[in-house]
């Protein structure tokens, strides 16, 4: 049976992800070297509906629950971290598309075979109100997947002339503007990094670009036009969960690769296989415990939040704090587990011909995302202690 036959035979989103995994893994070196996903692989992912895993079936998606969605990201990342990250970004794209009127949603996201958008929710843009929309100028970082995306976007502070437009609470209005067609924006090649190279997370910018009102939505007043539990969860929560699952997938691949290596490697100045050394047994056990415990906490917290939104109840700030803790812990634990097996592999893991070398870099880069950095432990700890956090929840 060919890979295409296997994909077609798969019925659930997770089965589809697993059926595509060999094809993704075989392209990992190419993805790394090109610093972007190959066009044909992107079309395979889109054609299999992996970007639309969480989209309702009525909207052309798989209609999966949040836990299934995260398992799909994890499985793809197990084959290649950069591809997993881009799938997570694509899934987030279609979550955001729920903010638009149906006709606009079809035009921006469903008229192209890929349909995903790349950009940033950091309000580094300036949107000046003009008749029918906004005149937008801005420069944004970390637009993951911008090379293969159909559309680009950026968050902007809104101005009426030179005067900031204020919300009732005194905060400045923030809107996310979608640049459609994509050619209205410029991609600046900046993604020369240690890990997650294949995500192509370059800078993007626009200068005095007109964006119709209907191609924007308020970043602070999200009222989804598509109903369902997935759209009752905060967008930043969903995005952060997806990113940390990339780390989980990379760590699982690292442990699996090390186990294979240990069956055949005889370290220098030794007569026994790596697998027969007691300290290796202990290190593999530590890595497994770190990875599986971090993953278990994440899925426990996400599952509780999912049960809340299924009951149509509001998610509490304490639940969001718990999720921030779980996401950070999962990503940090995954990176530590990866480091342990790479160190235990010895010099094998420093050569680029070994996938362990890339796993180590990718796992560390995942932890640099602002939702997954070690400093988040402090913010959540203050919340647990009943103190005001030094930073907002996302």
BALUMNU-888441 format. One line per 4 residues: for each residue x, y, z of C-alpha. Coordinates in steps of 0.25 Angstrom, whole numbers. Example, Ala and Ser with C-alpha at 12.3 -4.5 7.8 and 13.67 -1.06 7.14 Angstrom:
REM BALUMNU-888441
49,-18,31 ~ 55,-4,29
END
This chain:
REM BALUMNU-888441
0,0,0 ~ 6,14,-4 ~ 6,26,5 ~ -5,32,-2
-14,20,0 ~ -10,20,14 ~ -15,34,16 ~ -28,32,8
-31,20,17 ~ -29,28,30 ~ -42,32,36 ~ -39,40,48
-31,53,49 ~ -20,45,58 ~ -19,34,48 ~ -18,44,36
-6,51,44 ~ 0,37,46 ~ -1,33,32 ~ 6,46,27
17,45,37 ~ 26,36,29 ~ 25,46,17 ~ 28,58,26
40,51,33 ~ 46,48,20 ~ 46,63,16 ~ 52,68,30
66,71,24 ~ 60,78,12 ~ 51,86,21 ~ 62,90,30
71,94,19 ~ 60,102,11 ~ 55,109,24 ~ 41,106,20
32,95,16 ~ 31,90,2 ~ 19,94,-6 ~ 15,80,-9
16,76,6 ~ 7,88,10 ~ -3,84,0 ~ -3,70,5
-5,75,19 ~ -16,84,14 ~ -23,74,6 ~ -23,64,18
-30,75,26 ~ -20,76,37 ~ -21,91,37 ~ -36,90,39
-36,79,49 ~ -44,88,59 ~ -53,94,49 ~ -67,89,50
-71,79,39 ~ -82,89,34 ~ -70,98,31 ~ -62,88,24
-53,83,35 ~ -52,70,44 ~ -60,76,56 ~ -50,70,65
-49,73,80 ~ -38,81,86 ~ -31,68,92 ~ -31,62,78
-26,75,72 ~ -14,75,81 ~ -11,60,79 ~ -10,63,64
0,74,66 ~ 8,66,75 ~ 8,54,64 ~ 12,63,53
23,70,62 ~ 28,56,65 ~ 31,54,50 ~ 37,68,49
36,80,59 ~ 35,91,49 ~ 24,84,41 ~ 17,82,55
18,97,58 ~ 13,101,44 ~ 1,92,46 ~ -2,98,60
-1,112,53 ~ -11,107,42 ~ -21,102,52 ~ -20,115,60
-23,122,47 ~ -36,115,45 ~ -40,117,59 ~ -38,132,57
-46,132,44 ~ -58,129,52 ~ -58,144,55 ~ -62,148,41
-75,148,34 ~ -77,136,26 ~ -75,142,12 ~ -62,149,17
-58,136,23 ~ -60,128,10 ~ -53,139,2 ~ -40,140,11
-38,126,16 ~ -46,116,7 ~ -43,121,-7 ~ -29,116,-7
-24,102,-6 ~ -16,105,7 ~ -24,116,13 ~ -15,119,25
-11,132,30 ~ 3,136,36 ~ 5,148,45 ~ 6,153,59
-4,157,70 ~ 6,167,76 ~ 1,181,73 ~ 13,187,66
4,193,55 ~ -3,206,54 ~ -17,206,47 ~ -23,220,44
-38,220,41 ~ -42,224,27 ~ -55,222,20 ~ -58,208,18
-46,203,27 ~ -32,206,32 ~ -19,211,26 ~ -9,201,32
6,203,34 ~ 14,193,43 ~ 25,183,44 ~ 23,170,51
33,159,56 ~ 31,143,56 ~ 21,141,45 ~ 22,126,45
18,120,32 ~ 18,133,24 ~ 25,126,12 ~ 14,117,9
2,124,15 ~ -9,130,6 ~ -11,142,15 ~ -3,151,25
-8,158,37 ~ -4,168,48 ~ -9,174,61 ~ -10,189,61
-13,200,70 ~ -25,208,65 ~ -25,223,63 ~ -35,233,58
-26,243,51 ~ -15,245,61 ~ -23,242,73 ~ -23,228,79
-37,221,79 ~ -40,217,93 ~ -49,207,98 ~ -59,209,109
-49,204,120 ~ -39,214,115 ~ -30,204,107 ~ -26,207,93
-34,199,82 ~ -26,188,76 ~ -30,181,63 ~ -24,170,55
-24,173,41 ~ -23,163,30 ~ -15,167,17 ~ -22,160,6
-16,159,-5 ~ -3,155,2 ~ 4,163,-8 ~ 0,175,-1
11,172,10 ~ 26,170,9 ~ 33,158,15 ~ 47,161,21
56,150,21 ~ 61,150,36 ~ 59,135,40 ~ 73,131,42
72,123,55 ~ 77,111,63 ~ 65,103,63 ~ 51,102,57
57,107,44 ~ 47,101,35 ~ 36,110,40 ~ 41,121,32
37,131,43 ~ 41,144,36 ~ 37,158,38 ~ 26,164,31
22,179,28 ~ 12,188,21 ~ 13,203,18 ~ 0,211,17
-8,199,12 ~ -23,200,12 ~ -30,189,19 ~ -45,188,18
-53,188,31 ~ -58,175,28 ~ -44,169,28 ~ -41,173,42
-47,169,56 ~ -45,174,70 ~ -34,167,78 ~ -40,170,91
-55,167,88 ~ -55,154,82 ~ -69,149,78 ~ -68,137,69
-78,136,58 ~ -77,121,58 ~ -82,114,70 ~ -77,102,77
-68,99,89 ~ -55,101,82 ~ -59,116,80 ~ -62,118,95
-48,116,98 ~ -38,128,98 ~ -30,128,86 ~ -17,130,93
-20,118,101 ~ -22,109,89 ~ -10,115,82 ~ -1,113,94
-6,98,96 ~ -2,95,81 ~ 12,101,82 ~ 15,93,95
10,80,88 ~ 21,83,77 ~ 31,81,89 ~ 24,69,93
25,62,79 ~ 40,66,78 ~ 44,60,91 ~ 36,47,88
44,46,75 ~ 57,49,82 ~ 55,38,92 ~ 50,28,82
63,31,73 ~ 72,30,86 ~ 66,16,89 ~ 69,11,75
83,17,76 ~ 85,10,89 ~ 83,-4,83 ~ 95,-3,74
105,8,79 ~ 117,3,87 ~ 123,15,93 ~ 138,18,92
147,11,102 ~ 135,1,105 ~ 132,-13,101 ~ 117,-12,105
105,-6,97 ~ 100,7,102 ~ 87,0,105 ~ 94,-9,116
99,3,124 ~ 92,6,137 ~ 93,21,136 ~ 87,20,123
75,12,129 ~ 73,23,139 ~ 74,35,129 ~ 64,28,120
55,27,132 ~ 57,41,136 ~ 54,46,122 ~ 41,37,121
36,42,134 ~ 39,57,131 ~ 32,56,117 ~ 20,47,121
17,55,134 ~ 18,69,127 ~ 8,63,116 ~ -1,57,126
-3,70,134 ~ -5,78,121 ~ -16,68,116 ~ -22,68,130
-24,83,131 ~ -28,85,116 ~ -38,73,118 ~ -44,81,130
-45,93,122 ~ -52,86,110 ~ -62,80,120 ~ -65,94,124
-67,100,111 ~ -75,88,106 ~ -85,91,118 ~ -85,105,112
-80,111,125 ~ -69,122,125 ~ -54,118,127 ~ -49,124,140
-36,132,142 ~ -31,121,151 ~ -33,111,140 ~ -25,120,130
-14,121,141 ~ -14,106,142 ~ -13,105,127 ~ -2,114,127
6,106,137 ~ 3,93,130 ~ 7,99,116 ~ 20,104,122
23,92,130 ~ 20,82,118 ~ 30,90,109 ~ 41,92,119
40,77,123 ~ 40,73,108 ~ 53,81,106 ~ 59,75,118
56,61,114 ~ 62,64,100 ~ 75,69,107 ~ 76,57,115
76,47,104 ~ 84,55,95 ~ 95,57,106 ~ 94,42,108
96,39,94 ~ 110,45,95 ~ 117,51,82 ~ 106,44,73
97,56,76 ~ 106,67,72 ~ 107,63,57 ~ 97,68,48
95,55,42 ~ 88,50,54 ~ 73,55,56 ~ 77,56,71
85,69,68 ~ 72,76,62 ~ 63,71,73 ~ 72,77,83
71,91,76 ~ 56,90,73 ~ 52,86,87 ~ 60,98,93
54,108,83 ~ 40,104,86 ~ 43,108,101 ~ 46,122,96
32,125,92 ~ 26,136,102 ~ 15,127,106 ~ 25,115,110
37,122,116 ~ 42,119,130 ~ 38,132,135 ~ 23,128,134
25,120,147 ~ 26,133,155 ~ 14,139,149 ~ 5,127,152
11,125,166 ~ 7,139,169 ~ -7,135,165 ~ -7,123,173
-3,131,185 ~ -14,141,183 ~ -5,152,179 ~ -7,161,167
2,155,155 ~ 13,164,150 ~ 8,160,136 ~ -6,158,130
-10,144,126 ~ -6,144,111
END
